[in-house]
Amino acid sequence: MSVTMRDVAKQAGVSLQSVSNVLNGRTSQMREETRQRILQAIRELNYQPNLQARSLRMRCTKTMAFLTIDPAARFLSDPFHVAILSGMVETLRQEDYGLLVHGFHPKQAGGGFRRLAHQHRFDGAVVHLSGSAVSRAEHIEELVSTGSPFVLIEDCVSAPTAACVLADDQGGAFAAVAYLQSRGNQRIGFLATDRLWPAVEKRIAGYEAAIRAGGGGWSQVWEVERETVEGACERVEAVLRDDPKVTAILCANDVLALGASQAAKRLGRSVPASLSIVGFDDFDFARYVDPPLTTVSLPGAEMGGRAAELLLGYLKDGQFAASELVFPTVLIHRGTA
C-alpha cells in the first residue's frame, strides 16, 4: 500500500495542511522543529508525492514544450532544432522542469495547438513555425487564443501572452554578400530551402538587398527539393553545369553549404579559388569539414535558453521580461570563402 500525506501527518503528529505547507515550500510561519519533524516522517516512511495529482491541483505541470510545424520526417535531427532544444534543456533542468517535444506536419496542424493546450500538459511553449506568412499568422492566432504563454523562434508576434526570440538573419546575409563582393565576386547566387521558414525569408531579403547595394545586376535564388547534403549537392551541380560563371554561393544553412562544397569537388571547382561558399548558422560540424565552412554564426543554443528563461519569468511574474530579443549574427571566416 502506498504511503499518503495522511500517513506522514499522523507519523509527525501534525495536520495535513502542515505537511502540504512543507511539500510546497510554505514554511515561513512554521516553527523549525515542526518542519524538521515532518521531513523526518517523510524520510522514515519513504513518502513520494503524487506529482501528477499535485500538478492538477496547482495547475502547474513543471513541463515546458517545444512545438514545431515542420514537413520534415526527421525534424528532431535538424541541427538548429538540436541547438534550440539543448539551450532549453540546460535552462529548464536547473528549475526542475521537464520538456515535451511535439512536431506537427503542416497538413495536420490545424487546431493542434488548441487541443494540446486544453490537455494542460505543459505550462508554456517555445514554438518554431514553418509555412506561408498567412498560415503562420493563423497558427499564431490560435496560440494566442489558448491563453498559454509561448515564445516564437525566428518570427514576430504581439500579444500579452507571447514573446519572440530572433536572430539578425537579414543583417547576417547582407554582411556575407558584401564580403563576397569585396573579394571580387559578381555572380553570387543564393541556395535556399523552401521559403516556408521565416528565417530563410529574411536571409533571402538580406541577400537581395546586398546585391542591390553593391550595384550588381545579377542575382539568383535556387531552391532545393530535399534539405540534405545530397539534395544540395545535386542542385548545385546542375546549377554550375548550366552557368559555370557563378563564382560564389550564399547558402541558407550549413547543411546546404556542405552540399555545395561537395558539388564543387565533383566538378573540379577549387574552393574557394574557383567557387566561394558561405553557409549560415555555424553548426557544430562547420569547422571540421574540409575545407572548414565560412559561415554566418548565430547562437541557437543561447536563443533556446533565453526563450526558456522568458517562459519561466512569465510564470513567476505574470508577464514577459522582454517582448522581443534579437541576437546578432557574425560572419566567421574559415576556408570556403
Long-range contacts (C-beta under 8 A, 24 or more apart in sequence): 2-48, 3-45, 3-46, 3-47, 3-48, 4-47, 5-47, 5-49, 7-45, 7-47, 8-38, 8-41, 8-42, 8-45, 8-47, 11-41, 11-44, 11-45, 12-37, 12-38, 12-40, 12-41, 13-37, 14-38, 23-49, 23-54, 24-58, 56-120, 59-120, 60-123, 60-315, 61-120, 61-121, 61-122, 61-123, 62-96, 62-97, 62-98, 62-123, 63-97, 63-98, 63-99, 63-100, 63-121, 63-122, 63-123, 64-88, 64-92, 64-97, 64-98, 64-99, 64-100, 64-122, 64-123, 64-124, 64-125, 64-126, 64-308, 64-311, 65-99, 65-100, 65-101, 65-102, 65-116, 65-121, 65-122, 65-124, 65-125, 65-126, 66-99, 66-100, 66-101, 66-102, 66-125, 66-126, 66-127, 66-128, 67-102, 67-103, 67-104, 67-113, 67-116, 67-125, 67-126, 67-127, 67-128, 67-150, 68-102, 68-103, 68-104, 68-127, 68-128, 68-129, 68-130, 69-103, 69-104, 69-105, 69-106, 69-109, 69-128, 69-129, 69-130, 69-131, 69-139, 70-103, 70-104, 70-105, 70-128, 70-130, 71-105, 71-106, 71-130, 71-196, 72-227, 75-103, 76-101, 76-103, 79-253, 79-254, 79-255, 79-281, 79-283, 79-284, 79-285, 79-300, 80-253, 80-281, 80-283, 80-300, 81-128, 83-283, 83-300, 83-301, 83-303, 83-304, 84-126, 84-128, 84-153, 84-300, 84-301, 84-303, 84-304, 84-307, 85-304, 86-301, 86-304, 87-300, 87-301, 87-302, 87-303, 87-304, 87-305, 87-306, 87-307, 87-308, 88-126, 88-304, 88-305, 88-307, 88-308, 90-301, 90-305, 91-304, 91-305, 91-308, 91-309, 91-312, 92-308, 92-312, 95-312, 97-308, 97-312, 106-130, 106-131, 106-135, 109-139, 111-142, 113-139, 113-142, 113-143, 113-146, 114-142, 114-145, 114-146, 117-146, 117-147, 117-148, 118-146, 122-148, 123-148, 123-149, 123-311, 123-315, 124-148, 124-149, 124-150, 124-151, 124-311, 124-314, 124-315, 125-149, 125-150, 125-151, 125-311, 126-150, 126-151, 126-153, 126-304, 126-307, 126-308, 126-311, 127-151, 127-152, 127-153, 128-152, 128-153, 128-154, 129-155, 129-198, 130-196, 130-197, 131-196, 132-196, 133-198, 133-201, 136-198, 149-311, 149-314, 149-315, 149-320, 150-311, 151-307, 151-310, 151-311, 153-303, 153-304, 153-307, 154-197, 154-198, 154-199, 155-198, 156-324, 158-323, 160-319, 161-314, 162-320, 162-323, 163-307, 163-310, 163-314, 163-320, 163-322, 163-323, 163-324, 163-325, 164-323, 164-324, 164-325, 165-303, 165-306, 165-307, 165-310, 165-324, 165-325, 165-327, 166-324, 166-325, 166-326, 166-327, 167-199, 167-298, 167-299, 167-303, 167-326, 167-327, 167-328, 167-329, 168-298, 168-326, 168-327, 168-328, 168-329, 169-199, 169-202, 169-203, 169-206, 169-280, 169-298, 169-329, 170-202, 170-203, 170-205, 170-206, 170-209, 171-206, 171-328, 171-329, 172-203, 172-206, 172-280, 172-296, 172-298, 172-329, 172-330, 172-331, 173-202, 173-203, 173-204, 173-205, 173-206, 173-207, 173-210, 173-250, 173-280, 173-296, 174-206, 174-207, 174-209, 174-210, 174-213, 175-210, 175-296, 175-329, 175-331, 176-207, 176-210, 176-250, 176-278, 176-280, 176-296, 176-331, 177-206, 177-207, 177-210, 177-211, 177-214, 177-250, 178-210, 178-213, 178-214, 179-278, 179-331, 179-337, 180-248, 180-250, 180-276, 180-278, 180-337, 181-210, 181-214, 181-216, 183-248, 183-276, 183-337, 185-247, 185-248, 185-276, 186-216, 186-218, 186-247, 187-218, 187-243, 187-245, 187-246, 187-247, 187-248, 188-216, 188-219, 188-246, 188-247, 188-248, 188-249, 188-250, 189-219, 189-220, 189-221, 189-222, 189-239, 189-246, 189-248, 189-249, 189-250, 190-219, 190-220, 190-221, 190-222, 190-249, 190-250, 190-251, 190-252, 191-222, 191-224, 191-232, 191-235, 191-236, 191-249, 191-250, 191-251, 191-252, 191-256, 191-257, 191-260, 192-221, 192-222, 192-223, 192-224, 192-252, 192-256, 193-223, 193-224, 193-227, 193-252, 193-253, 193-256, 194-223, 195-223, 200-252, 203-250, 203-252, 203-280, 204-252, 207-250, 220-246, 224-256, 224-259, 227-253, 227-255, 227-256, 228-255, 228-259, 229-255, 229-258, 229-259, 229-262, 230-259, 231-259, 232-256, 232-257, 232-258, 232-259, 232-260, 232-262, 232-263, 233-259, 233-260, 233-262, 233-263, 233-266, 234-259, 234-263, 235-259, 235-263, 236-260, 236-263, 236-264, 237-263, 237-266, 237-267, 240-264, 240-267, 240-269, 240-275, 241-267, 246-275, 247-274, 247-275, 247-276, 248-275, 248-276, 248-277, 248-278, 248-337, 249-275, 249-276, 249-277, 249-278, 250-278, 250-280, 251-277, 251-278, 251-279, 251-280, 252-280, 253-279, 253-280, 253-281, 253-283, 254-279, 254-280, 254-281, 254-282, 254-283, 254-285, 254-286, 254-293, 254-295, 255-283, 257-286, 257-293, 257-295, 257-336, 258-285, 258-289, 258-293, 261-289, 261-291, 261-293, 261-336, 271-335, 271-336, 272-335, 272-336, 272-337, 276-336, 276-337, 277-336, 277-337, 278-331, 278-336, 278-337, 279-336, 282-332, 286-332, 286-334, 287-334, 290-335, 291-334, 291-335, 291-336, 292-334, 292-335, 292-336, 293-334, 293-335, 293-336, 294-331, 294-332, 294-333, 294-334, 294-335, 294-336, 294-337, 295-331, 295-332, 295-334, 296-329, 296-330, 296-331, 296-332, 297-329, 297-330, 297-331, 297-332, 298-327, 298-328, 298-329, 298-330, 299-327, 302-327, 303-327
